[in-house]
Each structure stands twice: as structure tokens, then as C-alpha cells.
Amino acid sequence: MWRRTLLPVVVLTLVSTTAADAQSDSDRLREALRNATAQARTLEDQRAALQAKLTAAEQERERLRKQNESYRAQIKEAEQAYRQAVKDFNDRLAERDDALEKWKSAYGEAATVARAKNDESAKFSAEATALKASNKACQAKNTELIKTAKNVVQQYEAMNPFEKILDHDPVFGLKRVEHQNAAQDFRDKILDQEVKP
């Protein structure tokens, strides 16, 4: 009997231990399920946050890509503007060099012309000085010619009609030699006053 009573007690103890173990397993499972659910929610929240960050990062990357393309376009425009500015500057520099060469050439020609004009001016000044001296000499000789002409006229006017007849008469021609000598003297005086270039 003792075995019989013991058996239910052992069974009850086993059942109650099993039930308690089952209760405790189920509580553990529930707790594990709660923990797993909480971890799943936490992970889902983290996944959603990471997905949002990923979307924001992709949007930021797209914005930066567009900005980069815009900067590259600006850089290309700036490079083209720089190349054009360099080309324009080189063209202006070449034009300036051409203008400078033309100016140098024109200056050289002007200097040559100025030297030629200066030489001509000196030559003409010397000629003018010589002509002035020659003119003074001509005026002095002209004055002498006028005196000689006045002397001829005075001597001719001083002749009376009888002397004129005697002078031109071939038979008497007494004064003719005197008259010819005076005419020769006047001719010599006139020839002495001749201007020689």
C-alpha cells in the first residue's frame, strides 16, 4: 500500500513539477517571445531609421551629383571664357605689336624725312645767305652801272650840236677818237659791273 500511496504522490509531485516546469517554460517562452517581439520592433525601427537615412543619403548624393555637374559645367564655361580671354589678349598683343612695328617704321621714315628736310633747310639757308651776298653785290654793281649810265647821258647831253656833227662827220671826225675812247671806257666800266653766276 505504501507503494500505492506513494505512487500518486510521486505522480502528483511529478505532475505538479511538470506543470510547474511547463508553467515556467511557458513563462520563459512568453518572455522570450516578448523579448523577440521587442527586439524585432527595435530592429524594425532601426531598419526604418536606416532606410530613412539611406533615402536621405541617396537624395543628398543626387543633390551633390547635380551640384557637381553644375560645377563642372561652370568650370567648362570658365575654361572656355579663360581660353577666349587668352586668345583675345594674344590677338590684342599681336595687334599692338603690329601697330608698334608700323609706328617704328613710320617714325623711321619721319626721322629720315626730317633729316632730309633739315639737310635741305641747311642747304637752302646757305644758298639764301649766298644769294643775299650776291644780291648785295648785284645792288652795288647796279649802283655803279647807274652811275656809269648817268655819266654817259651827261656827257652826251653836254655835247653841243656842232660837236655832235663833228663827231659823226666822216670827213672831219676830230672828236671821233675821243668819243670812241670814252665809249670804250664806259663799255669797260659796264663789263666790270657784269654779274657772273
VEXGUZA-265162 format. One record per residue (C-alpha): residue in one letter; x, y, z. Coordinates in steps of 0.2 Angstrom, whole numbers, padded with zeros to 4 digits, always signed. Last residue first. Example, Ala and Ser with C-alpha at 12.3 -4.5 7.8 and 13.67 -1.06 7.14 Angstrom:
<rs>
S+0068-0005+0036 A+0062-0022+0039 
</rs>
This chain:
<rs>
P+0384+0667-0558 K+0394+0682-0565 V+0386+0699-0563 E+0393+0712-0575 Q+0399+0728-0566 D+0416+0727-0575 L+0408+0725-0591 I+0399+0742-0588 K+0416+0750-0584 D+0424+0743-0599 R+0410+0749-0610 F+0411+0766-0602 D+0430+0767-0606 Q+0427+0761-0624 A+0413+0774-0626 A+0426+0787-0619 N+0439+0781-0631 Q+0427+0781-0646 H+0422+0799-0642 E+0440+0805-0641 V+0443+0796-0657 R+0428+0804-0665 K+0432+0821-0659 L+0441+0826-0675 G+0429+0816-0686 F+0431+0830-0700 V+0427+0820-0715 P+0417+0806-0708 D+0405+0818-0699 H+0399+0809-0683 D+0409+0818-0670 L+0409+0835-0680 I+0391+0834-0681 K+0389+0830-0662 E+0401+0843-0658 F+0391+0856-0668 P+0375+0851-0659 N+0383+0854-0642 M+0389+0839-0631 A+0384+0840-0613 E+0369+0829-0616 Y+0380+0815-0622 Q+0392+0818-0607 Q+0378+0818-0595 V+0370+0803-0603 V+0386+0793-0602 N+0390+0799-0584 K+0372+0794-0579 A+0374+0777-0587 T+0391+0775-0577 K+0382+0780-0561 I+0368+0768-0564 L+0380+0754-0568 E+0389+0758-0552 T+0373+0757-0542 N+0369+0740-0551 K+0386+0734-0546 A+0382+0738-0528 Q+0365+0730-0530 C+0372+0715-0538 A+0385+0713-0524 K+0371+0715-0511 N+0361+0702-0521 S+0376+0690-0521 A+0378+0692-0503 K+0359+0688-0501 L+0360+0674-0513 A+0375+0666-0504 T+0365+0668-0487 A+0349+0660-0496 E+0360+0646-0503 A+0367+0643-0486 S+0349+0643-0479 F+0343+0632-0493 K+0357+0619-0490 A+0353+0620-0471 S+0335+0618-0474 E+0338+0604-0487 D+0349+0595-0474 N+0335+0598-0461 K+0322+0592-0473 A+0332+0576-0477 R+0334+0573-0458 A+0316+0576-0455 V+0312+0564-0470 T+0323+0551-0462 A+0316+0554-0445 A+0298+0553-0452 E+0303+0537-0461 G+0310+0529-0445 Y+0295+0535-0435 A+0283+0527-0448 S+0293+0511-0447 K+0293+0512-0428 W+0274+0516-0428 K+0271+0501-0440 E+0281+0490-0429 L+0271+0496-0414 A+0255+0494-0423 D+0259+0476-0427 D+0265+0473-0409 R+0249+0480-0403 E+0239+0470-0415 A+0249+0454-0409 L+0245+0459-0391 R+0227+0462-0395 D+0226+0445-0403 N+0235+0437-0388 F+0223+0445-0376 D+0208+0439-0386 K+0215+0422-0386 V+0219+0422-0368 A+0201+0429-0364 Q+0194+0415-0376 R+0204+0402-0367 Y+0198+0409-0350 A+0180+0410-0356 Q+0181+0392-0362 E+0189+0387-0345 A+0176+0396-0335 E+0162+0388-0346 K+0170+0371-0343 I+0171+0375-0324 Q+0153+0381-0324 A+0148+0365-0332 R+0158+0355-0320 Y+0151+0365-0305 S+0133+0361-0312 E+0138+0343-0314 N+0144+0343-0296 Q+0128+0351-0290 K+0118+0338-0299 R+0129+0324-0291 L+0128+0333-0274 R+0109+0333-0275 E+0109+0315-0280 R+0121+0310-0266 E+0110+0320-0254 Q+0094+0311-0260 E+0103+0295-0259 A+0109+0300-0241 A+0091+0305-0236 T+0085+0288-0243 L+0098+0279-0234 K+0095+0288-0218 A+0076+0284-0220 Q+0081+0266-0223 L+0092+0267-0208 A+0078+0274-0197 A+0066+0261-0204 R+0079+0247-0201 Q+0081+0254-0183 D+0063+0254-0180 E+0061+0236-0187 L+0076+0231-0177 T+0068+0238-0161 R+0051+0230-0166 A+0060+0214-0169 Q+0069+0216-0152 A+0053+0219-0144 T+0045+0204-0152 A+0060+0193-0148 N+0059+0199-0130 R+0041+0196-0129 L+0043+0179-0137 A+0057+0175-0124 E+0046+0181-0110 R+0032+0170-0117 L+0044+0156-0119 R+0050+0158-0102 D+0033+0159-0095 S+0028+0144-0105 D+0043+0135-0098 S+0039+0140-0080 Q+0021+0134-0082 A+0028+0118-0090 D+0040+0116-0076 A+0027+0120-0064 A+0016+0108-0073 T+0030+0095-0073 T+0034+0098-0055 S+0015+0097-0051 V+0014+0082-0062 L+0029+0074-0055 T+0024+0078-0037 L+0007+0072-0042 V+0014+0056-0049 V+0025+0054-0034 V+0011+0057-0023 P+0000+0045-0033 L+0014+0032-0032 L+0017+0034-0014 T+0000+0029-0009 R+0001+0014-0019 R+0018+0010-0014 W+0013+0011+0004 M+0000+0000+0000 
</rs>
